[in-house]
Amino acid sequence: MTTPEEQAIACLFMKYLLSYDVQPALAEELSFPFSIRYDVMQEQFNRMRDGIVVNKYLYPPIQIDQVDRERDKKILDEILEEAVPYPHLTAELSEIFEEELNRYQKQLVGLEEVVANIGKRVQLYLDE
């Protein structure tokens, strides 16, 4: 069982990782194609240009020679619509993250509310 102090630290860490300033840096450093934040992802998408290398750590790296923003945006939206959490979490935890992050991605709730909701729901799950 986690203490209130540990929960507060975890919440601050998640807020930091999901912040507007950190998401683009993580995407660049770790070579994630797009941020988990919808607003940052849209900015990344709008900055795409012909010849962009999407994942420089793959061998060979993925390079997009010709960007078609309209087509690519449609494909990206379809991928996001069908995306599911990585299955190594329990189904219950995956469902919590999926529900809360979908609400955040659709801009129905803010970052602080999502972090708080995830914290509460995960704690409830762990307490059961």
N, C-alpha and C positions, 0 to 999 in steps of 0.2 A: 504494500500500500504506500502511496506517495504522500508526502507531507504537503501542507499548503505552500510552504516555501519552495519545494521542488516543483509543484504545479505552476507557481508564479514564474519560476525560472524557465520552465519549458514553454510557457505561454510567451514570455519575452523573446525566447529564441525563435519560436515560430513566427512571431511578428517581425522579427529582424529578417529572417529568411524570405518571408513573403513581401517585404517592403518594396516600394516602388524603386528605391535606389539600388537595392541589392539584387533584385531579379535580373536586370540586364547584365550586371557583372558576373553573376553565376552562369548565365547563358553563354557569355563570352569565354570565361575561364574554363568551364566544364564542357564547353562546346555542345550545350543543349540546343537543338534547333530553335525552340521557342520557349518563352517564359510560361509559367503556370498562371501568371496574372494576365487576365484578358486585356487590360489596357496596355501593358508592356508588350504583350504578344502582338497586338495591333500595330504598335509603333515599329516593332522588329519587322513585321510583314511589310509595312509601308517603306521601310528602308532597303528591302531586298533589291538587288540589282543583278543584271546579267553577269555571269561568271562567278557568282557568290559561292563560297565553299561552306556547305552547311555543317559538316562534321569533320573537322580537321584531324581528329584522332583516329578515324577509321582508316584502314589501308585497303584499297586506295580511298582517299577522302572523297566525299560526295560533292560534286560541283554541279551547280545549276547553270547551264550555259545561256538559256534564254528564259527570262521570267515573264510569265503571262499572269499578271496580277488578278484579273477577273477569274480565270480558270483556276489558278492556284488558291485563291481565297475560297472558292466554292469547294475545292477538294479538302482544304484545311477545315472548313466548317463541317463537312461531312465526317471527317475523321474525328473531330471533337465531339460530334453528336453520338458517335458509336464507341467512343473511348470508354474503357473500363479500368478499374484500379488493378495494379499489379497483384497477382493472386497469392503472394507469400504471407499476407496478413490473414487473420481469421476472417471468415465471411462477415461476421458481425462488425468488426472494425473496418473492413473495407466498405461496408455499406454506410457506416457513419461518415467516413471520409468522402465517399462518393456523393452522398446527399448534401453535405455541407459545402464541399468544393464546387458542386454544380450550382448551388444557390449563389455562391460568391462569383463564379464565372459569369453567371447570367446577371450579375450586378443587382441581385435582389437584397443582399446584405453586404455590409462593410467588412473590412478585414478584422477589426476588433471583435465584432459579433461572431464571425466564423471561428476565430481562434477560441473564443469563450465557449461557443456551442460544442466544438470538438472536445475541448477539455472537460466540460461537464458530462458529455455523453460517454466519453472514454472512461472517465472515473466511475460513472454509474455502471458501465459494463464490467469494470474491474472489481467493483464492490459486490457484484452479484455472484 
